[in-house]
Amino acid sequence: MSNTFLYAVTVLIWGSTWLAIEYQLGVVEPEVSIVYRYALASVVLFIWSKTKGLSLSFKVKDHLWFGLLGLFLFCLNYILAYRAQVYVTSALAAIAFSMMLWMNIVLSRVLFGTRAGGRVLFGALLGIVGIVVLFAPRIESVSFDDGVFFGSMLAMLGALMASGGNMVSQASQKRALPVLQGNAWGMFYGAVITAIIAAVSGHEFSFDATFTYITSLVYLAIFGSVIAFGAYLTLLGRIGAHKAGYASVMFPVVALVMSIAFEGLQLDLTIVTGTSLVLLGNLLVLKKSA
């Protein structure tokens, strides 16, 4: 599969998961929903691996990498992101999470010596400015009290954990560990660690047996986890986290487009301007060097 296809799949699916996550909040504690999501996703990947005859046996040191992947990308990242939205709006959360792009650029430079290049850096800057322009009207009336500040910090920490997970995946792929089986084990470990955190926190492992909760859970597990993470981490291994991370800037744009199409959000100058900046930044970051 081409890099363009992998990128499109990642952006379109994760851009739509914002709506699905809304249906996960309410009855079931966020940590418990995360456990269900990644437990189901890991089972699907284990079954798929067995069906395709892919080996699931790895050395102990390999499982350490899978465990780190689960901790950062499939556990802490989501716990912090879900909890952040208790205190802040989805607009603020989108701005905070888009900063993962810059975190990827910095960490890639520090850990792998990857030079982003002037075009990539300028494209990243345009993308972040575009996100701020897009969501500024939706946060201008927000009172930046202690709760909002705390929620913003949680969202930024969530983005940092996600970026850390990106680095773990890139490092493990450099060691020739397969993405598919790595995700299967990583999601399994992520579910186990999250379950321990939920149990220690005293959360009840309840279940919301409604159509909306179950369908959103299946969508998040199969499309949002199995397919999207498979596409994104494969892309990351090919082009590097400093470029693949731009997908985090595109997610909220897709979410806004869906709101315009299905929720009656009115198109205005800020949406057009912000989206244009994000798309231009996207072209600069992902354009191949001449």
KOLZA-796050 format. One record per residue: residue number from 1; x, z negated, y of N, C-alpha, C in turn. Coordinates in steps of 0.02 Angstrom, whole numbers, padded with zeros to 5 digits. Each point is the difference from the previous one (the first is absolute). Example, Ala and Ser with C-alpha at 12.3 -4.5 7.8 and 13.67 -1.06 7.14 Angstrom:
! KOLZA-796050
<node 1 <00660 -00390 -00284> <-00045 00000 00059> <00045 00000 00060>>
<node 2 <-00018 00036 00053> <00042 -00003 00059> <-00039 -00037 00055>>
END
This chain:
! KOLZA-796050
<node 1 <00041 00000 -00060> <-00041 00000 00060> <00043 00000 00063>>
<node 2 <-00021 00037 00050> <00038 00007 00061> <-00003 -00064 00042>>
<node 3 <00048 -00008 00045> <00000 -00058 00044> <-00061 00000 00046>>
<node 4 <-00020 00060 00023> <-00058 00006 00044> <-00063 -00025 -00035>>
<node 5 <-00008 00018 -00064> <-00058 -00022 -00038> <00001 -00076 -00009>>
<node 6 <00057 -00028 -00017> <00006 -00072 -00010> <-00016 -00038 00065>>
<node 7 <00025 00027 00055> <-00012 -00032 00065> <-00074 00003 00018>>
<node 8 <-00031 00058 -00010> <-00072 00008 00016> <-00043 -00047 -00042>>
<node 9 <00016 -00005 -00065> <-00038 -00045 -00044> <00006 -00072 00024>>
<node 10 <00061 -00020 00016> <00012 -00069 00024> <-00040 -00015 00063>>
<node 11 <00006 00043 00049> <-00033 -00011 00065> <-00076 00000 -00007>>
<node 12 <-00027 00049 -00035> <-00073 00007 -00005> <-00030 -00059 -00039>>
<node 13 <00032 -00020 -00054> <-00027 -00055 -00040> <00006 -00066 00037>>
<node 14 <00061 -00016 00023> <00009 -00065 00033> <-00038 -00004 00066>>
<node 15 <-00009 00058 00033> <-00040 00000 00061> <-00072 -00019 -00014>>
<node 16 <-00024 00016 -00060> <-00070 -00015 -00018> <-00008 -00070 -00030>>
<node 17 <00055 -00032 -00020> <-00006 -00066 -00031> <-00018 -00055 00050>>
<node 18 <00009 00013 00065> <-00018 -00049 00050> <-00074 -00018 -00006>>
<node 19 <-00041 00051 -00012> <-00072 -00011 -00007> <-00015 -00037 -00065>>
<node 20 <00034 00020 -00054> <-00012 -00031 -00066> <00018 -00074 00001>>
<node 21 <00054 -00017 00036> <00021 -00071 00003> <-00053 -00043 00033>>
<node 22 <-00037 00029 00048> <-00052 -00038 00034> <-00052 -00027 -00050>>
<node 23 <-00013 00039 -00053> <-00049 -00020 -00051> <00028 -00052 -00048>>
<node 24 <00066 -00013 00005> <00031 -00050 -00043> <-00001 -00070 00031>>
<node 25 <-00012 -00002 00065> <00002 -00063 00037> <-00068 -00033 00003>>
<node 26 <-00001 -00065 -00007> <-00063 -00037 00005> <-00010 -00051 -00055>>
<node 27 <-00025 00022 -00057> <-00017 -00046 -00055> <00063 -00024 -00037>>
<node 28 <00044 00046 -00016> <00060 -00015 -00039> <00059 -00010 00047>>
<node 29 <00040 -00052 -00014> <00060 -00012 00040> <00046 00061 -00002>>
<node 30 <00032 00018 00057> <00043 00059 00002> <00053 00001 -00055>>
<node 31 <00033 -00058 -00011> <00052 -00002 -00052> <-00027 00016 -00069>>
<node 32 <-00061 -00023 -00014> <-00031 00012 -00065> <-00017 00074 -00007>>
<node 33 <-00025 00031 00054> <-00014 00072 -00002> <00063 00041 -00011>>
<node 34 <00055 -00024 00029> <00065 00034 -00010> <00021 -00005 -00074>>
<node 35 <-00012 -00057 -00030> <00016 -00009 -00071> <-00040 00050 -00042>>
<node 36 <-00065 00004 00013> <-00043 00047 -00038> <00024 00072 00009>>
<node 37 <00017 00017 00063> <00020 00068 00015> <00063 00021 -00038>>
<node 38 <00051 -00042 00002> <00063 00020 -00031> <00002 -00014 -00075>>
<node 39 <-00040 -00046 -00024> <-00007 -00008 -00072> <-00030 00062 -00031>>
<node 40 <-00054 00025 00032> <-00033 00061 -00024> <00046 00060 00006>>
<node 41 <00035 00006 00056> <00046 00057 00010> <00056 -00001 -00051>>
<node 42 <00028 -00058 -00014> <00055 -00003 -00049> <-00023 00018 -00070>>
<node 43 <-00060 -00023 -00019> <-00028 00018 -00066> <-00007 00075 -00006>>
<node 44 <-00026 00032 00053> <-00008 00073 -00001> <00067 00034 -00008>>
<node 45 <00051 -00023 00036> <00066 00030 -00005> <00033 -00012 -00067>>
<node 46 <-00010 -00059 -00029> <00028 -00014 -00067> <-00032 00046 -00052>>
<node 47 <-00066 00008 00004> <-00035 00044 -00047> <00023 00072 00009>>
<node 48 <00006 00022 00063> <00022 00068 00014> <00070 00012 -00027>>
<node 49 <00045 -00049 00010> <00068 00007 -00025> <00002 00006 -00076>>
<node 50 <-00040 -00041 -00034> <-00003 00003 -00073> <-00028 00067 -00023>>
<node 51 <-00051 00023 00034> <-00031 00064 -00018> <00050 00058 00007>>
<node 52 <00042 -00003 00051> <00049 00053 00012> <00066 -00011 -00037>>
<node 53 <00002 -00054 -00039> <00061 -00014 -00039> <00059 -00023 00042>>
<node 54 <-00014 -00030 00058> <00053 -00025 00044> <00020 -00070 -00020>>
<node 55 <00064 -00013 -00001> <00025 -00065 -00021> <-00016 -00053 00053>>
<node 56 <-00022 -00058 -00025> <-00014 -00057 00044> <00050 -00056 -00012>>
<node 57 <00051 00014 -00040> <00052 -00050 -00016> <00058 00008 00048>>
<node 58 <00019 -00054 00033> <00055 00002 00049> <00042 -00063 -00008>>
<node 59 <00060 00004 00027> <00046 -00057 -00002> <-00025 -00055 00046>>
<node 60 <00026 -00060 -00011> <-00020 -00058 00041> <00016 00013 00073>>
<node 61 <00057 00029 00015> <00018 00012 00070> <-00047 00051 00033>>
<node 62 <-00027 00046 -00041> <-00049 00047 00027> <-00065 -00036 00019>>
<node 63 <-00019 -00049 -00041> <-00060 -00038 00014> <00007 -00042 00063>>
<node 64 <00062 -00018 00017> <00011 -00035 00063> <-00018 00044 00059>>
<node 65 <00017 00065 -00005> <-00019 00048 00052> <-00075 00008 00003>>
<node 66 <-00032 00005 -00059> <-00073 00007 -00003> <-00034 -00062 00029>>
<node 67 <00030 -00058 -00014> <-00028 -00062 00026> <00004 -00003 00076>>
<node 68 <00057 00022 00028> <00007 00003 00073> <-00049 00049 00031>>
<node 69 <-00009 00057 -00034> <-00048 00050 00024> <-00070 -00030 00002>>
<node 70 <-00018 -00036 -00053> <-00066 -00032 -00003> <-00008 -00053 00054>>
<node 71 <00052 -00040 00011> <-00003 -00054 00049> <-00010 00027 00070>>
<node 72 <00041 00049 00020> <-00004 00025 00068> <-00057 00048 00012>>
<node 73 <-00007 00051 -00044> <-00046 00055 00013> <-00071 -00012 -00024>>
<node 74 <-00007 -00036 -00056> <-00066 -00009 -00029> <-00027 -00071 00003>>
<node 75 <00036 -00043 00036> <-00022 -00069 00006> <00002 -00023 00073>>
<node 76 <00058 -00018 00026> <00006 -00028 00067> <-00025 00047 00054>>
<node 77 <00015 00063 -00007> <-00023 00051 00047> <-00076 -00004 00010>>
<node 78 <-00037 -00002 -00055> <-00073 00001 00003> <-00030 -00067 00019>>
<node 79 <00030 -00054 -00024> <-00026 -00066 00018> <00004 -00009 00076>>
<node 80 <00057 00017 00029> <00009 -00007 00072> <-00045 00047 00039>>
<node 81 <-00007 00062 -00024> <-00043 00048 00035> <-00073 -00021 -00002>>
<node 82 <-00023 -00022 -00058> <-00070 -00022 -00006> <-00013 -00061 00044>>
<node 83 <00046 -00048 -00002> <-00009 -00062 00038> <00004 00013 00075>>
<node 84 <00041 00049 00020> <00006 00016 00071> <-00066 00021 00030>>
<node 85 <-00041 00036 -00040> <-00063 00026 00027> <-00053 -00054 00006>>
<node 86 <00016 -00061 -00021> <-00044 -00056 00014> <00005 -00018 00074>>
<node 87 <00058 00014 00030> <00014 -00021 00069> <00001 00057 00050>>
<node 88 <00015 00061 -00023> <00006 00056 00046> <-00045 00058 -00021>>
<node 89 <-00012 00045 00047> <-00041 00059 -00014> <00041 00049 -00042>>
<node 90 <-00036 00048 -00031> <00034 00051 -00038> <00045 00043 00044>>
<node 91 <-00017 00005 00066> <00040 00039 00047> <00069 -00032 00008>>
<node 92 <00001 -00065 00011> <00064 -00036 00007> <00039 00004 -00066>>
<node 93 <-00035 -00007 -00055> <00033 00004 -00066> <00032 00068 -00010>>
<node 94 <-00035 00053 00022> <00027 00068 -00008> <00064 00009 00041>>
<node 95 <00000 -00025 00062> <00060 00005 00041> <00058 -00038 -00031>>
<node 96 <-00014 -00061 -00024> <00052 -00041 -00031> <00028 00034 -00062>>
<node 97 <-00045 00025 -00044> <00024 00029 -00062> <00039 00065 00011>>
<node 98 <-00018 00037 00053> <00036 00062 00014> <00074 -00013 00016>>
<node 99 <00016 -00061 00020> <00069 -00018 00014> <00044 00001 -00062>>
<node 100 <-00031 00006 -00059> <00039 00007 -00061> <00047 00060 00003>>
<node 101 <-00020 00051 00038> <00042 00059 00007> <00068 -00019 00029>>
<node 102 <00001 -00039 00054> <00063 -00021 00031> <00037 -00049 -00045>>
<node 103 <-00037 -00042 -00035> <00033 -00046 -00046> <00036 00039 -00055>>
<node 104 <-00032 00053 -00025> <00032 00042 -00051> <00063 00033 00026>>
<node 105 <-00004 00024 00063> <00058 00033 00030> <00060 -00048 00005>>
<node 106 <-00014 -00061 00024> <00053 -00049 00009> <00027 -00024 -00068>>
<node 107 <-00045 -00017 -00046> <00023 -00025 -00065> <00037 00054 -00040>>
<node 108 <-00023 00062 00005> <00035 00055 -00034> <00071 00008 00026>>
<node 109 <00007 -00009 00065> <00067 00005 00031> <00044 -00057 -00023>>
<node 110 <-00027 -00061 -00001> <00039 -00059 -00018> <00018 -00001 -00074>>
<node 111 <-00050 00015 -00043> <00010 -00007 -00072> <00030 00061 -00034>>
<node 112 <-00017 00060 00025> <00022 00061 -00033> <00043 00045 00044>>
<node 113 <00010 -00021 00062> <00042 00041 00045> <-00033 00064 00021>>
<node 114 <-00067 00004 -00003> <-00036 00061 00016> <-00006 00008 00076>>
<node 115 <00024 00056 00025> <-00005 00015 00072> <-00065 00040 00011>>
<node 116 <-00043 -00026 00041> <-00065 00032 00011> <00007 00065 00040>>
<node 117 <00045 00003 00048> <00006 00059 00041> <-00045 -00003 00061>>
<node 118 <00021 00034 00053> <-00037 -00003 00063> <-00071 00026 -00005>>
<node 119 <-00010 00054 -00038> <-00068 00030 -00006> <-00047 -00049 -00034>>
<node 120 <00023 -00032 -00053> <-00041 -00048 -00037> <-00016 -00060 00044>>
<node 121 <00049 -00025 00037> <-00011 -00058 00043> <-00050 00017 00055>>
<node 122 <00006 00058 00030> <-00046 00020 00053> <-00070 00010 -00028>>
<node 123 <-00004 00030 -00059> <-00065 00009 -00033> <-00033 -00067 -00016>>
<node 124 <00041 -00048 -00023> <-00026 -00067 -00015> <-00026 -00033 00064>>
<node 125 <00037 00008 00055> <-00022 -00029 00064> <-00066 00031 00022>>
<node 126 <-00006 00066 -00006> <-00063 00033 00019> <-00058 -00026 -00043>>
<node 127 <00013 -00010 -00064> <-00052 -00025 -00045> <-00026 -00068 00019>>
<node 128 <00046 -00045 00015> <-00020 -00068 00019> <-00038 00000 00067>>
<node 129 <00025 00041 00048> <-00035 00006 00065> <-00070 00027 -00012>>
<node 130 <-00006 00049 -00044> <-00065 00029 -00016> <-00049 -00051 -00028>>
<node 131 <00025 -00043 -00044> <-00042 -00053 -00030> <-00023 -00049 00054>>
<node 132 <00046 -00018 00045> <-00019 -00047 00054> <-00053 00032 00045>>
<node 133 <00009 00064 00016> <-00050 00035 00042> <-00067 00003 -00036>>
<node 134 <00001 00013 -00065> <-00062 00004 -00039> <-00040 -00064 00001>>
<node 135 <00036 -00056 -00008> <-00035 -00063 -00011> <-00002 -00046 00062>>
<node 136 <00033 00020 00054> <-00001 -00041 00061> <-00070 -00016 00024>>
<node 137 <-00047 00049 00002> <-00068 -00016 00023> <-00036 -00049 -00045>>
<node 138 <00023 -00007 -00062> <-00034 -00044 -00048> <00029 -00071 00000>>
<node 139 <00054 -00010 00040> <00028 -00067 00003> <00005 -00026 00071>>
<node 140 <-00023 00041 00050> <00008 -00021 00070> <-00041 -00062 00017>>
<node 141 <-00054 -00011 -00039> <-00042 -00059 00015> <00018 -00060 -00045>>
<node 142 <00052 00009 -00041> <00020 -00054 -00045> <00036 -00055 00039>>
<node 143 <-00019 -00061 -00012> <00033 -00057 00031> <00058 -00021 -00045>>
<node 144 <00061 00003 00028> <00059 -00015 -00041> <00011 -00076 -00003>>
<node 145 <-00045 -00033 -00037> <00006 -00071 -00010> <00046 -00014 -00059>>
<node 146 <00005 -00063 -00020> <00045 -00019 -00055> <-00020 00034 -00065>>
<node 147 <-00066 00007 -00012> <-00023 00031 -00062> <00020 00073 -00004>>
<node 148 <-00008 00037 00054> <00018 00070 00001> <00076 00009 -00007>>
<node 149 <00037 -00044 00033> <00073 00003 -00006> <00021 -00013 -00072>>
<node 150 <-00030 -00050 -00031> <00015 -00017 -00070> <-00017 00058 -00046>>
<node 151 <-00059 00030 00010> <-00020 00057 -00040> <00046 00060 00008>>
<node 152 <00022 00012 00062> <00046 00055 00013> <00067 -00011 -00036>>
<node 153 <00023 -00063 00000> <00062 -00016 -00035> <-00008 00010 -00076>>
<node 154 <-00058 -00018 -00026> <-00013 00010 -00071> <00002 00075 -00016>>
<node 155 <-00031 00040 00043> <-00001 00073 -00011> <00070 00029 00002>>
<node 156 <00041 -00023 00048> <00068 00024 00005> <00041 -00021 -00062>>
<node 157 <-00011 -00061 -00023> <00035 -00023 -00061> <-00022 00041 -00060>>
<node 158 <-00064 00018 -00002> <-00025 00042 -00054> <00035 00068 00001>>
<node 159 <00008 00028 00060> <00035 00064 00006> <00073 -00006 -00022>>
<node 160 <00031 -00057 00017> <00069 -00012 -00020> <00006 -00006 -00076>>
<node 161 <-00048 -00034 -00032> <00000 -00005 -00073> <-00008 00069 -00032>>
<node 162 <-00044 00042 00029> <-00010 00068 -00025> <00064 00040 00007>>
<node 163 <00034 -00008 00056> <00063 00035 00011> <00053 -00024 -00050>>
<node 164 <00000 -00065 -00014> <00046 -00027 -00050> <-00014 00031 -00069>>
<node 165 <-00065 00008 -00016> <-00019 00032 -00063> <00024 00072 -00002>>
<node 166 <-00003 00035 00057> <00027 00068 00004> <00074 00002 -00018>>
<node 167 <00037 -00049 00027> <00072 -00002 -00014> <00013 -00014 -00074>>
<node 168 <-00039 -00044 -00030> <00008 -00016 -00071> <-00013 00063 -00041>>
<node 169 <-00053 00037 00016> <-00016 00061 -00037> <00055 00051 00007>>
<node 170 <00026 00009 00061> <00053 00049 00011> <00063 -00020 -00040>>
<node 171 <00016 -00064 00000> <00059 -00023 -00036> <-00009 00009 -00076>>
<node 172 <-00060 -00015 -00025> <-00012 00006 -00072> <00000 00073 -00021>>
<node 173 <-00024 00045 00043> <00002 00071 -00018> <00071 00027 00001>>
<node 174 <00042 -00028 00042> <00071 00019 00000> <00034 -00022 -00065>>
<node 175 <-00031 -00049 -00034> <00025 -00022 -00065> <-00036 00036 -00057>>
<node 176 <-00035 00054 00018> <-00034 00043 -00049> <-00057 -00033 -00036>>
<node 177 <-00030 -00051 00030> <-00059 -00031 -00030> <-00061 00042 00017>>
<node 178 <-00044 00015 -00048> <-00057 00044 00012> <-00053 -00032 00044>>
<node 179 <-00031 00041 00042> <-00050 -00024 00047> <-00063 -00023 -00037>>
<node 180 <-00024 00040 -00047> <-00064 -00015 -00032> <00002 -00066 -00038>>
<node 181 <00048 -00006 -00046> <00005 -00062 -00039> <00021 -00059 00045>>
<node 182 <00041 00015 00051> <00019 -00052 00047> <-00060 -00027 00038>>
<node 183 <-00045 00044 00019> <-00061 -00022 00033> <-00044 -00040 -00047>>
<node 184 <-00003 00021 -00064> <-00041 -00037 -00049> <00024 -00072 -00005>>
<node 185 <00065 -00009 -00008> <00027 -00068 -00004> <-00003 -00036 00067>>
<node 186 <00014 00035 00054> <-00002 -00030 00066> <-00069 -00026 00017>>
<node 187 <-00051 00040 -00014> <-00069 -00021 00013> <-00021 -00058 -00045>>
<node 188 <00025 00000 -00062> <-00014 -00056 -00045> <00030 -00064 00028>>
<node 189 <00064 00003 00020> <00033 -00059 00028> <-00033 -00021 00066>>
<node 190 <-00019 00049 00040> <-00034 -00015 00063> <-00065 -00038 -00012>>
<node 191 <-00038 00022 -00050> <-00063 -00033 -00017> <00012 -00071 -00025>>
<node 192 <00051 -00009 -00042> <00016 -00067 -00027> <00022 -00047 00056>>
<node 193 <00045 00023 00044> <00024 -00044 00054> <-00057 -00017 00047>>
<node 194 <-00042 00049 00016> <-00057 -00013 00044> <-00049 -00049 -00032>>
<node 195 <-00010 00006 -00066> <-00044 -00046 -00035> <00026 -00072 00004>>
<node 196 <00066 -00007 -00006> <00030 -00067 00005> <-00010 -00028 00070>>
<node 197 <00011 00042 00051> <-00010 -00022 00069> <-00073 -00019 00012>>
<node 198 <-00046 00040 -00026> <-00071 -00015 00008> <-00019 -00066 -00034>>
<node 199 <00027 -00011 -00061> <-00015 -00061 -00037> <00028 -00061 00036>>
<node 200 <00062 00005 00023> <00031 -00056 00036> <-00038 -00015 00065>>
<node 201 <-00027 00052 00031> <-00038 -00008 00062> <-00071 -00027 -00012>>
<node 202 <-00019 -00007 -00064> <-00065 -00027 -00017> <-00057 00050 00006>>
<node 203 <00015 00065 -00003> <-00052 00050 00005> <-00036 00009 -00067>>
<node 204 <-00065 00005 00003> <-00040 00012 -00060> <00003 00074 -00019>>
<node 205 <00008 00013 -00065> <00003 00069 -00024> <-00071 00024 -00013>>
<node 206 <-00037 00009 00055> <-00068 00025 -00004> <-00001 00076 -00001>>
<node 207 <-00058 00028 -00010> <-00007 00073 -00001> <-00066 00020 00032>>
<node 208 <00002 00051 00041> <-00060 00025 00034> <-00026 00060 -00039>>
<node 209 <-00051 -00012 -00042> <-00026 00053 -00044> <-00049 00046 00035>>
<node 210 <00017 00021 00061> <-00042 00047 00036> <00030 00070 -00006>>
<node 211 <-00042 00050 00011> <00022 00070 -00006> <00057 00014 00050>>
<node 212 <-00007 -00023 00062> <00050 00015 00051> <00068 -00032 -00015>>
<node 213 <-00002 -00062 -00025> <00063 -00034 -00015> <00035 00033 -00059>>
<node 214 <-00038 00014 -00053> <00029 00030 -00061> <00027 00070 00014>>
<node 215 <-00039 00042 00035> <00022 00069 00013> <00061 00001 00047>>
<node 216 <00000 -00045 00050> <00057 -00002 00045> <00062 -00026 -00037>>
<node 217 <-00010 -00047 -00046> <00056 -00026 -00040> <00030 00055 -00044>>
<node 218 <-00042 00038 -00033> <00023 00055 -00043> <00036 00053 00042>>
<node 219 <-00029 00016 00058> <00032 00050 00044> <00068 -00024 00023>>
<node 220 <00005 -00063 00020> <00064 -00027 00023> <00051 -00003 -00056>>
<node 221 <-00022 -00017 -00060> <00046 -00005 -00057> <00025 00069 -00023>>
<node 222 <-00047 00047 -00009> <00018 00066 -00027> <00031 00045 00054>>
<node 223 <-00037 00010 00054> <00024 00046 00052> <00050 -00034 00047>>
<node 224 <-00019 -00058 00026> <00042 -00034 00049> <00064 -00029 -00028>>
<node 225 <00001 -00012 -00066> <00060 -00031 -00031> <00035 00048 -00048>>
<node 226 <-00033 00020 -00053> <00032 00042 -00051> <00023 00066 00029>>
<node 227 <-00046 00037 00033> <00016 00067 00024> <00041 -00003 00065>>
<node 228 <-00024 -00037 00049> <00034 00000 00066> <00070 -00029 -00003>>
<node 229 <00008 -00057 -00035> <00067 -00029 -00005> <00047 00044 -00041>>
<node 230 <-00027 00033 -00051> <00040 00046 -00040> <00026 00057 00044>>
<node 231 <-00045 00028 00041> <00018 00055 00044> <00050 -00022 00053>>
<node 232 <-00016 -00057 00032> <00042 -00024 00056> <00071 -00019 -00023>>
<node 233 <00005 -00038 -00054> <00065 -00023 -00021> <00042 00057 -00029>>
<node 234 <-00033 00050 -00030> <00036 00060 -00022> <00028 00037 00061>>
<node 235 <-00041 00007 00052> <00021 00032 00062> <00057 -00040 00032>>
<node 236 <-00006 -00066 00000> <00052 -00043 00028> <00067 00012 -00034>>
<node 237 <-00001 00007 -00066> <00061 00012 -00037> <00031 00067 00017>>
<node 238 <-00041 00048 00020> <00024 00068 00015> <00027 00007 00071>>
<node 239 <-00037 -00027 00050> <00018 00012 00070> <00024 -00063 00036>>
<node 240 <-00004 -00058 -00033> <00023 -00062 00031> <-00055 -00038 00035>>
<node 241 <00008 -00066 00002> <-00051 -00042 00030> <-00006 00011 00075>>
<node 242 <00054 00020 00033> <-00001 00009 00073> <-00047 00057 00020>>
<node 243 <-00011 00048 -00045> <-00046 00055 00014> <-00069 -00012 -00032>>
<node 244 <00000 -00021 -00063> <-00064 -00011 -00035> <-00042 -00053 00036>>
<node 245 <00034 -00047 00033> <-00036 -00054 00035> <-00045 00024 00055>>
<node 246 <00008 00064 00023> <-00045 00025 00052> <-00072 00003 -00024>>
<node 247 <-00009 -00001 -00065> <-00069 -00001 -00027> <-00038 -00060 00026>>
<node 248 <00035 -00056 00013> <-00034 -00060 00024> <-00030 00010 00070>>
<node 249 <00027 00049 00038> <-00026 00016 00065> <-00061 00046 -00006>>
<node 250 <-00001 00040 -00053> <-00055 00048 -00010> <-00063 -00033 -00028>>
<node 251 <00007 -00057 -00037> <-00058 -00031 -00031> <-00056 -00015 00050>>
<node 252 <00015 -00036 00055> <-00054 -00017 00046> <-00031 00061 00033>>
<node 253 <00038 00055 00007> <-00028 00061 00028> <-00054 00028 -00046>>
<node 254 <00015 00001 -00065> <-00049 00022 -00050> <-00061 -00046 00002>>
<node 255 <00011 -00065 00006> <-00055 -00048 00003> <-00045 00014 00061>>
<node 256 <00032 00017 00057> <-00039 00015 00059> <-00041 00064 -00008>>
<node 257 <00031 00050 -00031> <-00036 00063 -00013> <-00061 -00012 -00044>>
<node 258 <00009 -00044 -00050> <-00056 -00017 -00044> <-00055 -00036 00039>>
<node 259 <00020 -00042 00048> <-00049 -00035 00041> <-00039 00048 00043>>
<node 260 <00034 00052 00025> <-00034 00051 00040> <-00049 00038 -00043>>
<node 261 <00021 00016 -00062> <-00042 00041 -00045> <-00058 -00039 -00030>>
<node 262 <00011 -00063 -00017> <-00051 -00036 -00039> <-00031 -00060 00036>>
<node 263 <00032 -00024 00053> <-00026 -00060 00033> <-00020 00011 00072>>
<node 264 <00001 00063 00022> <-00024 00016 00067> <00047 -00018 00057>>
<node 265 <00065 -00012 -00014> <00047 -00014 00053> <00007 00061 00044>>
<node 266 <-00004 -00010 00067> <00002 00055 00047> <00071 00022 00015>>
<node 267 <00011 00066 -00003> <00066 00029 00017> <00011 -00006 00075>>
<node 268 <00059 -00025 00020> <00015 -00006 00071> <00072 00019 00013>>
<node 269 <00021 -00004 00064> <00066 00022 00020> <00055 -00041 -00034>>
<node 270 <-00010 -00065 -00007> <00052 -00041 -00032> <00010 00019 -00072>>
<node 271 <-00054 00016 -00036> <00006 00020 -00070> <00037 00066 -00005>>
<node 272 <-00018 00048 00043> <00033 00066 -00001> <00074 -00007 00017>>
<node 273 <00015 -00038 00053> <00070 -00009 00022> <00041 -00037 -00052>>
<node 274 <-00027 -00056 -00024> <00036 -00039 -00050> <00013 00039 -00064>>
<node 275 <-00051 00034 -00024> <00007 00040 -00061> <00051 00056 00009>>
<node 276 <00000 00032 00058> <00047 00054 00014> <00072 -00026 -00002>>
<node 277 <00011 -00059 00030> <00067 -00029 -00001> <00022 -00018 -00071>>
<node 278 <-00046 -00028 -00039> <00016 -00018 -00070> <00017 00062 -00040>>
<node 279 <-00039 00053 00008> <00011 00061 -00038> <00066 00034 00021>>
<node 280 <00015 -00001 00064> <00064 00028 00023> <00058 -00040 -00028>>
<node 281 <-00006 -00066 00002> <00052 -00042 -00030> <00008 00014 -00074>>
<node 282 <-00056 00011 -00034> <00000 00016 -00072> <00041 00064 -00013>>
<node 283 <-00010 00051 00042> <00037 00063 -00009> <00075 -00010 00010>>
<node 284 <00018 -00040 00050> <00071 -00012 00014> <00033 -00040 -00056>>
<node 285 <-00034 -00050 -00026> <00029 -00044 -00052> <00008 00038 -00066>>
<node 286 <-00049 00040 -00018> <00000 00031 -00067> <00028 00071 -00001>>
<node 287 <00013 00028 00060> <00028 00068 00002> <00069 00001 -00032>>
<node 288 <00012 00050 -00041> <00066 00006 -00031> <00052 00020 00051>>
<node 289 <00059 -00027 -00009> <00055 00018 00046> <00018 00073 -00008>>
<node 290 <00016 00032 00055> <00017 00071 -00002> <00068 00010 -00033>>
END
